[in-house]
Every structure is written in C-alpha cells, then in structure tokens.
Amino acid sequence: MLRSFFFACALGLPVAASAGEPMVKPFDGSFEDATFAVESAIVGAGLVIDYVSHVGDMLNRTGADVGSDTELFKAADIFVFCSAVVSREMMEADPMNIAECPYGIFVAETGDGVMVGRRDYPDGVMDRVEAMLDEIIEEAVAE
C-alpha cells in the first residue's frame, strides 16, 4: 500500500484519484539503461517526449528540508508525453478526459532493483491509453 502511495505521489497524482495499482515491470539492467530503453520506445512509437521529470533527484534533494531521511528511490524519472491520435479518441468520448493527459511512464530504482511502469487509468475509453503505454513498456523492458 505504501509503495502505491509513493508511485502515485511520484506521478503527481492525488492518491484518491488513482483507479488502482500502478502497472510495474522489473527491468533487468541499470537505471540508465532503463531510461534509454523507455525513451527509445516512446520515440520509436512516433511520439514526442514533452518533459522528463527527475522526481527522484527532487525527493533526494529535499528530504532533509521536509524532515525526512528516508531514501524513497535511488533514482526516478517520469517521461511525460501525449499521443494526438489516442488523446483525440479519448477526449471525443468525453472532453473531461483532458484531466488524464499527458501520459507518463516512470523508471525507478529502489533497493529491490529497477522498474518501469505507469499509473492505472479509469476503465472504459482509457483502456486504449493503457494499451498504448503497455506496448511501450513491454518494448522497453524487452531490450
């Protein structure tokens, strides 16, 4: 439960807004290899990365400032991007799905190893978004 909370926080989500557990896959390699694989898979899918959030650096840098000495991640990045095709499809179904955009895939390293994943989206039209993200994640962890 605590791990789910931290992933939701790392993705910048209100915890109550998360529909369920994040989808997480282990990565057999280094954090740097995982970030390269995720970036390559996103770009290879014809998508443009808008931003890479270095949430792990921020958490490590600010821990003492908020009274914590707990290391949540050795490293953690979130790749933020969108798809014109998938976004239009989901927003034509319900314009309020704008709240679900942009999408993010995270790479995180803990004492348990490196993982790649995404948040869980609401059921329905957002299943298309999850399928797209899952394809990217599967490609990245297979490299």
C-alpha positions as CSV (number, residue, x, y, z in Angstrom):
1,M,0.0,0.0,0.0
2,L,2.8,2.4,0.9
3,R,4.6,1.7,-2.4
4,S,1.3,2.5,-4.3
5,F,1.1,5.8,-2.4
6,F,4.7,6.7,-3.3
7,F,4.2,5.9,-7.0
8,A,1.0,8.0,-7.1
9,C,2.9,10.8,-5.5
10,A,5.8,10.4,-7.9
11,L,3.4,10.7,-10.8
12,G,1.9,13.8,-9.4
13,L,-1.5,12.2,-8.8
14,P,-3.8,12.8,-5.9
15,V,-3.8,9.4,-4.2
16,A,-7.6,9.2,-4.2
17,A,-7.8,9.8,-8.0
18,S,-5.8,6.6,-8.8
19,A,-8.2,3.9,-10.1
20,G,-6.0,1.1,-8.8
21,E,-2.4,-0.2,-8.5
22,P,0.2,1.0,-10.9
23,M,1.3,-1.4,-13.6
24,V,5.0,-2.1,-12.9
25,K,7.5,-4.3,-14.7
26,P,11.0,-5.2,-13.5
27,F,13.9,-4.1,-15.7
28,D,16.9,-6.3,-16.0
29,G,19.6,-3.7,-16.1
30,S,20.7,-0.4,-14.8
31,F,18.6,2.7,-14.3
32,E,20.4,4.5,-17.1
33,D,19.8,1.5,-19.5
34,A,16.1,1.6,-18.5
35,T,15.7,5.3,-19.1
36,F,17.4,4.9,-22.5
37,A,15.1,2.0,-23.4
38,V,11.9,3.9,-22.3
39,E,13.0,7.0,-24.3
40,S,13.8,4.9,-27.3
41,A,10.5,3.0,-27.1
42,I,8.5,6.3,-26.8
43,V,10.2,7.9,-29.7
44,G,10.1,4.7,-31.7
45,A,6.3,4.7,-31.3
46,G,6.3,8.1,-33.2
47,L,5.6,10.1,-30.0
48,V,7.4,13.2,-28.7
49,I,8.6,13.4,-25.1
50,D,7.4,16.7,-23.7
51,Y,9.3,16.6,-20.4
52,V,11.3,14.3,-18.2
53,S,10.6,14.8,-14.5
54,H,13.5,14.0,-12.4
55,V,11.4,13.2,-9.3
56,G,14.0,11.0,-7.7
57,D,16.5,13.9,-7.7
58,M,13.9,16.2,-6.2
59,L,12.9,13.8,-3.5
60,N,16.6,13.1,-2.6
61,R,17.5,16.8,-2.6
62,T,14.5,18.0,-0.5
63,G,14.2,15.1,2.0
64,A,16.1,16.9,4.8
65,D,14.1,20.1,4.2
66,V,10.9,18.3,5.0
67,G,12.3,16.4,7.9
68,S,12.9,13.0,6.3
69,D,16.0,10.9,5.9
70,T,14.1,8.1,4.1
71,E,15.5,7.4,0.6
72,L,12.5,6.5,-1.5
73,F,14.4,6.0,-4.7
74,K,18.0,5.7,-5.7
75,A,16.8,7.3,-8.9
76,A,13.4,8.0,-10.5
77,D,12.4,9.8,-13.7
78,I,9.0,10.2,-15.3
79,F,8.7,10.6,-19.1
80,V,5.7,12.8,-19.9
81,F,4.2,12.7,-23.4
82,C,1.0,12.6,-25.4
83,S,-0.5,11.0,-28.5
84,A,-2.6,13.1,-30.8
85,V,-4.5,10.0,-32.1
86,V,-5.2,8.4,-28.7
87,S,-5.9,11.7,-26.9
88,R,-8.4,12.8,-29.5
89,E,-10.1,9.4,-29.3
90,M,-10.5,9.6,-25.5
91,M,-11.4,13.3,-25.4
92,E,-14.0,12.9,-28.2
93,A,-15.6,10.2,-25.9
94,D,-15.5,12.7,-23.0
95,P,-13.8,16.1,-23.2
96,M,-13.2,15.9,-19.4
97,N,-10.7,13.1,-20.1
98,I,-8.4,16.1,-20.6
99,A,-7.6,15.6,-16.9
100,E,-5.9,12.3,-17.8
101,C,-3.5,13.9,-20.3
102,P,-0.5,13.9,-20.7
103,Y,0.6,10.4,-20.0
104,G,3.6,9.2,-18.0
105,I,5.9,6.3,-17.9
106,F,8.2,6.1,-14.9
107,V,11.6,4.4,-14.4
108,A,12.6,4.0,-10.8
109,E,15.3,2.3,-8.9
110,T,15.0,1.1,-5.3
111,G,16.9,-1.4,-3.2
112,D,14.8,-4.0,-4.9
113,G,16.1,-3.1,-8.4
114,V,14.9,-1.1,-11.4
115,M,11.3,-1.0,-12.5
116,V,9.3,0.6,-15.4
117,G,5.7,1.3,-15.1
118,R,2.6,3.6,-15.4
119,R,-0.3,4.6,-13.3
120,D,-3.7,2.9,-13.6
121,Y,-6.3,4.8,-15.6
122,P,-10.1,4.6,-15.2
123,D,-11.8,1.8,-17.1
124,G,-13.5,2.4,-20.4
125,V,-12.1,4.6,-23.1
126,M,-8.9,5.0,-21.1
127,D,-8.2,1.3,-21.8
128,R,-6.8,2.4,-25.2
129,V,-4.3,4.7,-23.3
130,E,-3.2,1.8,-21.1
131,A,-2.8,-0.5,-24.1
132,M,-0.5,2.1,-25.8
133,L,1.5,2.6,-22.6
134,D,1.8,-1.1,-22.0
135,E,3.2,-1.7,-25.5
136,I,5.8,1.0,-24.9
137,I,6.7,-0.5,-21.5
138,E,6.9,-4.1,-22.9
139,E,9.2,-2.9,-25.6
140,A,11.4,-1.1,-23.2
141,V,11.8,-4.0,-20.7
142,A,12.4,-6.5,-23.5
143,E,15.5,-4.6,-24.7
